[in-house]
Amino acid sequence: MTLSPLSFNRARWDAAYNQVLDGSHTRERMADALVASKQLVGMSRAEVFALLGEPPATDKWPEYDLVYWLGPTHPFPIDSEWLVMRLSVSGKVTEADRIAD
């Protein structure tokens, strides 16, 4: 099942964290749009935090600098989807991607 990207909206992003099982896949769809647009690339850590909020602490994906949980995978919610980013030594996003575990 392919989901259409969804324009980023901070209020919906925040609300979707607590509604990940509602079937809308809001965070995944917004992450798809952010990754496809390359909007995150070049942002500083502070700019990412202003846009997405601070990521919750996790030991998942230690090879990335910023890791945001998006929700369970679809169509079989056994694993999770993640928005991951790498930062340069100057603290700018050099890579943003969506991955599953």
Backbone as ProteinMPNN parsed JSONL, in Angstrom:
{"seq_chain_A": "MTLSPLSFNRARWDAAYNQVLDGSHTRERMADALVASKQLVGMSRAEVFALLGEPPATDKWPEYDLVYWLGPTHPFPIDSEWLVMRLSVSGKVTEADRIAD", "coords_chain_A": {"N_chain_A": [[0.848, -1.172, 0.0], [0.717, 2.1, -0.967], [1.208, 5.247, 0.366], [0.092, 8.588, 0.051], [2.21, 11.473, 0.102], [2.118, 13.974, 2.686], [1.658, 17.358, 3.331], [3.758, 19.15, 5.571], [2.744, 19.9, 8.862], [2.981, 21.34, 11.893], [1.272, 21.167, 14.173], [-0.37, 18.972, 13.545], [1.627, 17.051, 13.263], [2.622, 16.872, 15.91], [0.269, 16.044, 17.277], [-0.188, 13.619, 16.013], [1.694, 11.895, 17.074], [0.625, 10.762, 19.34], [-1.45, 9.423, 18.236], [-0.886, 7.237, 16.628], [-1.928, 4.785, 15.946], [-4.256, 5.147, 14.569], [-4.561, 4.696, 11.898], [-4.093, 6.604, 9.927], [-1.495, 7.236, 9.33], [-0.085, 9.623, 9.546], [2.368, 10.858, 10.444], [4.299, 9.347, 9.023], [3.605, 9.973, 6.381], [4.017, 12.75, 6.34], [6.751, 12.781, 6.879], [7.675, 11.52, 4.563], [7.122, 13.543, 2.684], [8.816, 15.59, 3.625], [11.358, 14.391, 3.338], [11.405, 13.875, 0.566], [11.293, 16.468, -0.476], [13.679, 17.449, 0.322], [13.896, 19.349, 2.247], [14.867, 19.253, 4.851], [17.612, 18.902, 4.642], [20.569, 20.639, 5.159], [19.583, 22.127, 7.244], [20.099, 23.335, 10.582], [20.676, 21.676, 13.748], [19.147, 23.003, 15.692], [17.227, 24.237, 14.067], [15.894, 21.998, 13.044], [14.833, 21.002, 15.432], [13.117, 23.138, 16.032], [11.289, 22.834, 13.999], [10.355, 20.101, 14.113], [10.316, 19.444, 16.793], [12.074, 18.2, 19.694], [13.692, 15.077, 19.35], [12.47, 12.063, 20.844], [14.254, 10.248, 23.372], [16.137, 7.469, 22.328], [17.589, 4.256, 21.759], [17.731, 3.235, 19.328], [19.032, 2.954, 16.042], [21.823, 4.038, 16.251], [23.74, 4.999, 14.516], [22.816, 7.27, 13.377], [22.237, 10.796, 13.864], [19.928, 12.193, 14.599], [16.805, 10.902, 15.467], [13.55, 10.099, 14.823], [10.569, 8.665, 15.868], [8.058, 7.351, 13.86], [5.854, 5.714, 13.752], [3.998, 2.561, 13.66], [4.844, 0.091, 11.16], [3.269, -0.409, 7.947], [1.558, -2.644, 5.789], [1.499, -4.365, 7.927], [1.745, -4.035, 11.21], [4.196, -4.77, 12.678], [6.784, -3.929, 12.973], [8.541, -0.751, 13.258], [8.413, 2.565, 11.824], [10.796, 5.08, 10.997], [12.132, 8.393, 11.056], [15.183, 9.477, 10.104], [18.283, 11.222, 10.574], [21.46, 12.459, 9.548], [24.11, 14.455, 10.769], [26.464, 17.006, 9.89], [29.861, 17.82, 10.924], [29.639, 20.46, 11.522], [27.099, 20.624, 12.391], [24.907, 20.597, 10.658], [22.181, 19.201, 8.798], [22.942, 16.547, 6.74], [21.918, 14.348, 5.573], [18.742, 12.893, 5.235], [16.303, 10.495, 5.879], [13.762, 7.952, 5.57], [13.215, 5.058, 7.38], [12.698, 1.573, 8.203], [12.381, -0.788, 10.886]], "CA_chain_A": [[0.0, 0.0, 0.0], [1.479, 3.338, -1.046], [0.501, 6.391, 0.94], [0.499, 9.857, -0.556], [2.847, 12.4, 1.039], [1.242, 14.962, 3.315], [2.394, 18.58, 3.679], [4.084, 19.232, 6.995], [1.981, 20.793, 9.732], [3.516, 21.028, 13.223], [0.215, 20.756, 15.105], [-0.758, 17.603, 13.179], [2.792, 16.218, 13.578], [2.63, 16.63, 17.356], [-0.919, 15.266, 17.644], [-0.088, 12.276, 15.438], [2.554, 11.063, 17.922], [-0.241, 10.04, 20.266], [-2.541, 8.796, 17.484], [-0.234, 6.456, 15.573], [-2.683, 3.586, 15.596], [-5.548, 5.517, 13.978], [-4.598, 4.291, 10.504], [-3.861, 7.706, 8.987], [-0.06, 7.269, 9.026], [0.206, 11.047, 9.355], [3.803, 11.151, 10.575], [5.028, 8.755, 7.904], [3.293, 10.734, 5.167], [4.715, 14.038, 6.447], [8.187, 12.493, 6.74], [7.899, 11.297, 3.133], [7.144, 14.846, 2.01], [10.033, 16.298, 4.049], [12.514, 13.736, 2.731], [11.347, 14.078, -0.89], [11.561, 17.875, -0.791], [15.026, 17.75, 0.818], [13.757, 20.528, 3.11], [15.655, 19.097, 6.076], [19.039, 18.972, 4.33], [21.11, 21.982, 5.344], [19.085, 22.721, 8.491], [20.866, 23.091, 11.8], [19.967, 20.9, 14.778], [18.144, 23.886, 16.296], [16.139, 24.427, 13.099], [15.124, 20.758, 13.025], [14.066, 20.982, 16.679], [12.037, 24.122, 15.91], [10.3, 22.299, 13.064], [9.815, 18.791, 14.503], [10.445, 19.189, 18.222], [13.233, 17.372, 20.008], [13.329, 13.666, 19.249], [12.526, 11.34, 22.118], [15.454, 9.426, 23.556], [16.047, 6.088, 21.855], [18.874, 3.639, 21.434], [17.61, 2.744, 17.954], [19.744, 3.636, 14.972], [22.887, 4.882, 16.809], [24.563, 5.571, 13.449], [22.207, 8.547, 12.985], [22.307, 11.822, 14.908], [18.556, 12.519, 15.02], [15.923, 9.777, 15.17], [12.16, 10.373, 15.192], [9.663, 7.543, 15.658], [6.915, 7.76, 13.049], [4.717, 4.839, 14.018], [4.165, 1.186, 13.206], [4.859, -0.116, 9.716], [2.009, -0.848, 7.36], [0.239, -2.96, 6.349], [1.637, -5.249, 9.086], [2.412, -3.218, 12.23], [5.093, -5.548, 13.528], [7.959, -3.095, 13.18], [8.283, 0.68, 13.304], [8.977, 3.468, 10.823], [11.611, 6.106, 11.642], [12.774, 9.466, 10.289], [16.553, 9.539, 10.623], [19.117, 12.256, 9.962], [22.878, 12.578, 9.891], [24.574, 15.835, 10.832], [27.885, 17.252, 9.642], [30.573, 18.292, 12.114], [29.161, 21.819, 11.816], [25.752, 20.529, 12.947], [23.881, 20.739, 9.614], [21.684, 17.937, 8.268], [23.519, 16.163, 5.454], [21.123, 13.248, 5.041], [17.482, 12.595, 5.92], [15.673, 9.363, 5.216], [12.769, 7.206, 6.332], [13.604, 3.665, 7.397], [11.905, 0.696, 9.062], [13.169, -1.833, 11.56]], "C_chain_A": [[0.895, 1.237, 0.0], [0.621, 4.479, -0.516], [0.986, 7.661, 0.288], [1.155, 10.741, 0.498], [1.84, 13.44, 1.53], [2.084, 16.165, 3.701], [2.594, 18.653, 5.184], [3.24, 20.283, 7.691], [2.359, 20.412, 11.155], [2.434, 20.554, 14.191], [-0.218, 19.315, 14.815], [0.377, 16.625, 13.475], [2.8, 15.86, 15.055], [1.46, 15.747, 17.781], [-0.798, 13.821, 17.173], [0.787, 11.36, 16.283], [1.704, 10.205, 18.854], [-1.387, 9.316, 19.561], [-2.006, 7.888, 16.388], [-1.018, 5.226, 15.156], [-4.018, 3.893, 14.942], [-5.651, 5.185, 12.494], [-4.302, 5.378, 9.494], [-2.398, 7.803, 8.546], [0.425, 8.703, 8.769], [1.694, 11.338, 9.423], [4.612, 10.565, 9.425], [4.827, 9.566, 6.627], [3.984, 12.097, 5.182], [6.221, 13.843, 6.285], [8.529, 12.24, 5.274], [8.02, 12.618, 2.384], [8.413, 15.615, 2.363], [11.276, 15.711, 3.391], [12.541, 14.013, 1.228], [11.706, 15.51, -1.288], [12.986, 18.288, -0.438], [15.04, 19.01, 1.694], [14.645, 20.446, 4.344], [17.157, 19.256, 5.839], [19.505, 20.426, 4.393], [20.622, 22.674, 6.606], [20.044, 22.421, 9.632], [20.027, 22.234, 12.746], [18.849, 21.751, 15.393], [16.96, 24.11, 15.353], [15.269, 23.172, 12.989], [14.262, 20.67, 14.275], [12.905, 21.967, 16.619], [10.92, 23.592, 15.008], [9.594, 21.068, 13.626], [9.714, 18.567, 16.005], [11.684, 18.346, 18.458], [12.83, 15.909, 19.921], [13.376, 13.002, 20.621], [13.786, 10.487, 22.189], [15.187, 8.01, 23.062], [17.454, 5.556, 21.61], [18.833, 3.007, 20.042], [18.453, 3.596, 17.025], [20.858, 4.556, 15.476], [23.798, 5.505, 15.743], [23.996, 6.899, 12.916], [22.236, 9.512, 14.169], [20.942, 12.215, 15.452], [17.644, 11.402, 14.553], [14.532, 10.094, 15.716], [11.314, 9.143, 14.878], [8.437, 8.052, 14.926], [5.668, 6.937, 13.33], [4.986, 3.44, 13.516], [4.154, 1.109, 11.682], [3.462, -0.5, 9.237], [2.324, -1.725, 6.162], [0.3, -3.864, 7.578], [2.426, -4.532, 10.179], [3.256, -4.003, 13.222], [6.307, -4.712, 13.909], [7.553, -1.628, 13.206], [8.954, 1.408, 12.155], [9.684, 4.597, 11.567], [12.055, 7.152, 10.63], [14.145, 9.645, 10.919], [17.351, 10.587, 9.86], [20.549, 12.141, 10.446], [23.241, 14.057, 9.831], [26.059, 15.906, 10.51], [28.55, 17.683, 10.939], [30.143, 19.704, 12.489], [27.71, 21.821, 12.302], [24.629, 20.72, 11.948], [23.456, 19.355, 9.126], [22.299, 17.695, 6.894], [22.712, 15.072, 4.779], [19.872, 13.085, 5.895], [16.804, 11.477, 5.143], [14.622, 8.75, 6.147], [13.119, 5.741, 6.233], [12.672, 2.881, 8.325], [12.815, -0.322, 9.735], [12.447, -3.145, 11.533]], "O_chain_A": [[1.739, 1.392, 0.882], [-0.536, 4.645, -0.903], [2.175, 7.795, 0.0], [0.721, 10.766, 1.649], [0.847, 13.734, 0.865], [3.125, 16.007, 4.339], [1.722, 18.273, 5.965], [3.046, 21.391, 7.191], [2.094, 19.29, 11.587], [2.668, 19.619, 14.957], [-0.411, 18.528, 15.742], [0.126, 15.494, 13.89], [2.964, 14.695, 15.419], [1.639, 14.809, 18.558], [-1.253, 12.904, 17.856], [0.628, 10.142, 16.21], [2.038, 9.05, 19.119], [-2.204, 8.667, 20.214], [-2.616, 7.782, 15.325], [-0.768, 4.682, 14.081], [-4.839, 2.991, 14.772], [-6.709, 5.37, 11.891], [-4.263, 5.096, 8.297], [-2.101, 8.388, 7.504], [1.242, 8.945, 7.882], [2.229, 12.005, 8.537], [5.516, 11.221, 8.907], [5.778, 9.812, 5.884], [4.481, 12.55, 4.151], [6.888, 14.645, 5.632], [9.565, 12.699, 4.794], [8.911, 12.791, 1.553], [9.022, 16.231, 1.488], [12.149, 16.451, 2.936], [13.591, 14.349, 0.679], [12.348, 15.733, -2.315], [13.448, 19.351, -0.851], [16.079, 19.65, 1.856], [15.124, 21.471, 4.83], [17.887, 19.692, 6.729], [18.923, 21.315, 3.771], [21.179, 23.697, 7.005], [20.713, 21.387, 9.645], [18.819, 22.088, 12.562], [17.735, 21.266, 15.59], [15.814, 24.166, 15.8], [14.049, 23.271, 12.857], [13.089, 20.306, 14.195], [11.816, 21.663, 17.105], [9.744, 23.874, 15.236], [8.365, 21.001, 13.616], [9.093, 17.599, 16.445], [12.277, 17.833, 17.508], [11.744, 15.537, 20.367], [14.217, 13.337, 21.455], [14.313, 10.06, 21.162], [14.14, 7.429, 23.345], [18.378, 6.306, 21.296], [19.776, 2.331, 19.629], [18.57, 4.809, 17.204], [20.846, 5.746, 15.163], [24.544, 6.438, 16.038], [24.632, 7.564, 12.098], [22.258, 9.092, 15.326], [20.812, 12.534, 16.633], [17.692, 10.994, 13.392], [14.358, 10.325, 16.913], [11.338, 8.638, 13.756], [7.844, 9.058, 15.315], [4.549, 7.422, 13.159], [6.069, 3.154, 13.005], [3.544, 1.936, 11.004], [2.594, -0.866, 10.029], [3.371, -1.506, 5.554], [-0.726, -4.11, 8.212], [3.649, -4.429, 10.087], [3.064, -3.917, 14.435], [6.794, -4.785, 15.038], [6.366, -1.302, 13.179], [9.937, 0.931, 11.587], [9.237, 5.024, 12.632], [12.323, 6.826, 9.474], [14.262, 9.928, 12.111], [17.133, 10.814, 8.67], [20.815, 11.776, 11.591], [22.761, 14.805, 8.98], [26.817, 14.985, 10.815], [27.872, 17.89, 11.945], [30.268, 20.104, 13.646], [27.15, 22.878, 12.592], [23.495, 20.982, 12.349], [24.278, 18.442, 9.05], [22.191, 18.532, 5.997], [22.8, 14.884, 3.566], [19.935, 13.132, 7.124], [16.738, 11.506, 3.914], [14.61, 9.005, 7.352], [13.304, 5.221, 5.133], [11.95, 3.466, 9.133], [13.877, -0.668, 9.218], [12.954, -4.14, 12.051]]}, "name": "protein", "num_of_chains": 1, "seq": "MTLSPLSFNRARWDAAYNQVLDGSHTRERMADALVASKQLVGMSRAEVFALLGEPPATDKWPEYDLVYWLGPTHPFPIDSEWLVMRLSVSGKVTEADRIAD"}
